[in-house]
Amino acid sequence: PFSADLEVAGGTGELPAMPINVGASDVAARSFSLSWTMPPGNASNSFVFYRLELVAARCTDGIDACATPGASSKSFELIENVGNCTSGCMESISGLLPSHKYEIRLAAVNSVGASLFSLKQSLFTPSDVPELLSAPTVTEIAQASITISWSPAVAHGSPVLEQQVWACDVQSHACVMEVVSA
């Protein structure tokens, strides 16, 4: 009528210390370098990995026109296994979006659990070149002209000033370029 023996083992493990001196450098449109230090001590030496939290806000016209990071329509991301060092740590973080304001913070994780997150740091990713236009669609063909349409390019935070349309004759290889204001 009794259940099997249950062994309960206790440990002296500690949560790792919170990373300090967390900062971002070499910020580009889609990446940045993350740096940090772990304070000295036994709890800092027992970490397993780091956890980076990114909260993004889309900026419509420079950093002054950013939404508040963390609002319900903003992205939230946890990146596990960021780095594996205890001093002078640096990791390249990619996959960001141009013209966004990010708030970042870092925690160390060991077998006991996660440290407190570091203080939040903010960074702003600059604008990037526009994406390629979609393939044009011919909407009308006349003897001396054609009419085409296309979807506009994604601007990535900087306005598209003009679009160049090239038309080439496949037999003569002669081309004509037309500048279309955005």
N, C-alpha and C positions, 0 to 999 in steps of 0.2 A: 503494500500500500504506500510505501514511501518512494519518492522520486530518486533518481541517481544523484550522487554527490555533486555539489556545485562548488567549484574552486573560484575564488575571487582573488585576483592579484592586484596589488597596488603598485604604483610606480612613483618615481620622483621626477618625472618629466615636467618640463616647463614649456609654456608657450614661448616662441621665439620673440626676441625684442623687435620693436617697430623699426623699419628702415628709416634712416635719417639722410639729410642732404639730398633729397630726391629732386632732380631737375631735368629739364629738357633742353637739348641743344641741337644744332644742325637741322632746324625745323624746315621741312620742304613741303610741297603741296600734298604729298602722300605718305610722308614718313618723318621720323625724328629719332634722335639718339636719347635714350633714357639713361641717367646715371644716378647712383645712390651709394650709400655706405651703410653697413650694419654696425651698430655700436659694439664694442668689445664685451665679452662675457660668455659664460657657458650656454645661456639660452640662445645667443646668436649663432653659436657654432653648431647647433643641432637642427638647423633648418633643412627642409627637403626641397622646396622651390619657392618662387615668388609669385604673387598674384597681382596683376595690374588691372585697375579699374579705369575705364575710359568712358566719359560721358560727353556726348557731342551735341553741338547746337549749330544749325545752318546759319551762315551769315549772308545776307542779301546784298550788302554794299559796304564791305570792309568790316573791321572788328567792332565798330560802333553800332552796326545794325545786326548784331547777333542776337538770337533768341537766348533765353536763359537756359544754360545747360541743365539737363535733368528734367525739363518739362515733359509732359506726357507724350509728346510727339517726337521726342529726341531718342537717339540710340543709346544703349547701355551695353557695355561689353566687358567681360572678364577674360583676361588672357592668362592662362595657366603656364607654368614652366618658363617664366621670364628669368633668364640668368641663373647662375649657380655659384656666386662668389660671395665673399664676406667683406671685402674692402676694395675700394676703387672700382666698383661694378659699373659696367656699361653694356647696354643692349640696344640693338637697332629695332625699332618698332615700325612696321609698315602696314599698308592696308587702310590708311586714313583717307579721308575725302578732302578735296581742295576747298578752300574758303569756309572752313569750319573752326569754331572755337571748341577746344577740348579741355575738360578738367580731368586731371589724372591723379591717382594716388596708388600707393604700393603697399602690400602686406607680405610678410614672410610666413611660410607655412611649414610646420614640422609634423611629426606623428601625433602630437598632442592636439594641435589645432592651428589657428591663424593668429598672428599678432594683430594689434591694432593697425588700421591703415595709417599711412603717413599723412602729413598735412597735404591738402589739395594744392596742386600747381595748375596754372592755366597756360595754354599755348594756343596760338592762332596759326592755322595752316594757310599759306598764301594761295592766291588764285593760280590756276593752271591753264595751259593752252586748251582751246575748245576741242571737243571730240570731232571726229570726221563726220561729215554730213551723211545722211542716209542716201541710198541710191536714188537718183532722180527718176521721175516718172514722166514719160512723154504724154502730154495731154492733147496736143494738136500738131499736125504736120501739114505745112503748106509748101508750095513750090520753092520758095526762097527762105523759109524760116521754119522753126519748130518752137513749140511752147512746152516748157517743162515745169515741174513742181517738185519740191522736196521738203522734208522736215528740217527745221532749223537745228543747228548744232547745240549741244549742251555747253553752256558758256563757262562753267566752273568758276564762277565768282567774278569774272571780268567780262564786260560787255563785248559781244562780237560786233566789230565795226564794219566789216565788209565780208562778202563771200565772192570767190572767184569761180566763174562758170567757164569751162573750156569745152568747145565743140570742135571736133576734128573730122575731116573727110578721110575715110579709110582708103580711098583710092589714091588721092594726091598727097596724103599725109599732111595737108595744110590744116593749121589749127587757128581758131579765133578765141580770144579770151574776153569775157565780159565781166566787169566788176558790178556786183549788186550790193547796194547799201543795205545794211541790216535794219 
